[in-house]
Amino acid sequence: MIELLCKTFVKDYEKTTDPDVRESYGKLAGIVGIFSNIFLCIAKIAVGAFAGSIAIIADGINNLADASSSIITLAGFKLASRPESEEHPYGHARIEYISGMIVSVLIVVVGVELFKSSVEKILHPEPLEFSITIVIVLLLAIAVKIWQALFNISIGKKINSVTLAATGADSRNDVISTSVVLISVIIGKVTGLQIDGYMGCLVAAFIIWSGIGLVKETMSPLLGEAPDPGLVDSIEALAMSYEGVYGIHDLMVHNYGPGRIYASIHIEVDADSDIMASHDMVDNIERDLGRRLNIHLTCHMDPVKVNDPLVNQMLAVVRAALADLDGVTNVHDLRVVPGPTHTNIIFDVMVTHQCALTPSQIHDAFQAAVKAVDEKYFVVVNVDKYYTKKR
């Protein structure tokens, strides 16, 4: 049924990276969520009032909050699809992340309110009414919520949406909470134990815990998380596949929202080759990788001395020194600048976030290594940090 809905209401539904298609998926998810949650809210509050169950009523109010979340999802996708503007030249796609965080915060708020109501029920317990109608309504609610969770999680994976992932997790939480409510009603009928409030507390604690996790997850891309390792591997592998590329470094990837990924990379080429031919190759890399990976890529050309014996000797010396420097890796841009009294060995190194060495300690280690070759050699080390996950 999920696939049928997508084919029916989403034009070009297979083009999931297209901004217009993503917006259509978001609208579909939002509308489905609004109507299904309002239906469940009315049914649960009516049954909860009849049964005198705070857990059922709270569960119904939770569905009303879910309907609000669906409205936020709908608005988020609409705003995120707005084109670039003078104030926001990279577009508005990050609004989708913001709407996902709002949904996550609402989940926490609902959990806190449910916990307060459940504690009140523990302090002032009241007998529950039981009927087959109550059981049927709750079973129906569980079935609808299972479908909602599968629907939102499925579409969220299709279009890589943190907002729909959060909405799907919320629906999953509702399956658990409604199941717990049903169990408490049945136990109350069979044993006479009034555990409605205690069960409500358990559900509330789970919802709060889940919501906090979702807040962290949806906040991560807003703070500037490390890029997808698969994307990094693809960029590096494709760039290195071109004949004439001797190395790559300083890869940075910026996520401005789904479909709005900007990246830059330094491409090493032979300094003695035809500069126009090298520039043409770098331009081709920009265009080809941008098209194949659906990113905006900028390449910087770095000429390196490929056949210089002294440069190659110093590269070997510096790379050998890396073995004793935990967290220091990837020597690049090495060049030798001779002078009348001394020779500078200039290069860049990458350091991981786990590296405990200071820049001066790194410098001194390399200085000792090149001094062992010639006392007139001095190092100038530029320390760069990884902007991707070190694997």
Secondary structure by P-SEA (a helix, b strand, c coil): caaaaaaaccccccccccaaaaaaaaaaaaaaaaaaaaaaaaaaaaaaaaaccaaaaaaaaaaaaaaaaaaaaaaaaaaaaccccccccccccaaaaaaaaaaaaaaaaaaaaaaaaaaaaaabbbbbbbcaaaaaaaaaaaaaaaaaaaaaaaaaaaaccaaaaaaaaaaaaaaaaaaaaaaaaaaaaaccccaaaaaaaaaaaaaaaaaaaaaaaaacccccccccaaaaaaaaaaaacccccccccbbbbbbcccccccbbbbbbccccccaaaaaaaaaaaaaaaaaaaccbbbbbbbbbbcccaaaaaaaaaaaaacccccccccccbbbbbbccccccccbbbbbcccccccaaaaaaaaaaaaaaacccbbbbbbbbbbccccc
